[in-house]
Amino acid sequence: MRTGRLRINQLSPDGYAWYLAYLEALDRKDIEAYGEFLADDVVLQMNNDEPVHGLDHVKEGLSMYWQSFGDLEHDLLNIYGSDSAFCLEALNHYSTLGGEEVTLRAVAMTDRNADGLVTSVRLYTDVSPLFA
């Protein structure tokens, strides 16, 4: 994960530490570790795809998606909001299965419940260059 370009961070120190751990699980593509951050009733919305409802379905879908590319590294630009509802603007650095490096702009909006678990993620990015 890269944080050197982070310009605005509106999370508290604890919220930021939590979010870094969350993103590190994503960057490792560690579905079990990532699942620990999610509520049972989590909803994942990626672009214009149908939302995926429920922890098991989200984990299953992400596990399959993560097999379609090599590495992932988040490069944080801005984080707006509060510890319970925030928006990340980032550059996501991927490697294709063929080893090519691809960088994509992305925005992710995340909501957390009173227990600190993620209840909703809405991710917007054009992944077509990753699979071109």
N, C-alpha and C positions, 0 to 999 in steps of 0.2 A: 504494500500500500504506500502511496505517496501522499504526503501532506504538505510539502514545501510550497505549493501554490495556493493553499487555503487562504482566502482573502477575508471572508466573513464567516464567523462561527458563532451562532446565537445559542448554542447548547451550553448548559452548565458544565463545569469540569467533570462531574459524575456522568452526566448524559453523554458527553463527548467520549469519555473512556468506554462507556457501554457501546456506543455506536462504532468505535474503532474495533472493538472485539467482534461485534456483529459483522462488520465488513471484512475483517480478517478471516472469519469462517467462510464467507462467500469467496474470497480470493483463494482460499485453500480448496474450494469446492468440497468442503466437508459437510455433507448433508446432515449428519447426526448432530454435529456441533451447531450448525445453523438452525436446525429444528428446535434446539433448546431456547432460542430467542423468540419463538413463535407461539401464539395462543392456539388452542385447539380449533377455534373458529376463525382462524386467519383467512383472509381473502387476498389473493395475488392477481393483479391486473397488469398485463404486459401489452402496451400499445392498444390496438383495437381488438385484440383477442378476447374471447369470452373469459370472464373472471374464473379463477380456480378457487374453490371453497374447501376449507378444511385442511388441517395440518397434514394428514396422510396424503391427500391429493396434491398439495403444494410440494411436498417432499418428493413424491413420485415424478411429478412434472419437471421439477428442477433437476432431478437426477438424470432424467432423459435428455434435457436441454444441455446440461453440462457436458455430456458425452459428444456434443456436436462441435466442440472447439477445444483447443489446448488450454493454455493458461489465461488467467484473468487477473488484472491488477487495477484497483481503483485509484484514481488521482483526484483528490478532493479539491474543488474550487470554491464552493460556497455552501453553507448550511444555514437555512433560515427557519425560524420557528421556535418552538419550545421543546422540552424533553419528551413531551407526550405526542406532539404532532409537528413534524418538520419536513423540510424539502432539501434534498441534496442535489447540487449541480456538480457534475464530475466529468472527467475524461476517463473512459474505461479502456484500458490497454489489453488487447486480446492477442493470442496467437491462434492461428488456424491449425487444423489437424495436419496441414502440410508444412507448418512452421513459419508461415508469413505473419508479420506483425501488423495489426490493424488497431487504430485508435478511433473510438466512437464517443460522441458527446451523449450524455445521458442525464435525465432528471428522474429522481425517485422521491415520491411522497410517502411518508411512513407515519402510521398512527400506532400508539401504544396504549394499553389499558392500564388500570390502576395498579396492577401487579407488575407493570413494566414489560409485558409481553406484546409483541407485534400483532395487531389485529388486522391491519390493512397495509399493503404496499401497492402503489401504482407506479409502474416503471415505464418511461417513455424514452425510446432510443430507436434509431434506424439501424437494425442489425444486418441489412442487406449487404453492406460491404464485407462483413465477416464471412458471408457464404457465397460471395461472387466468384 
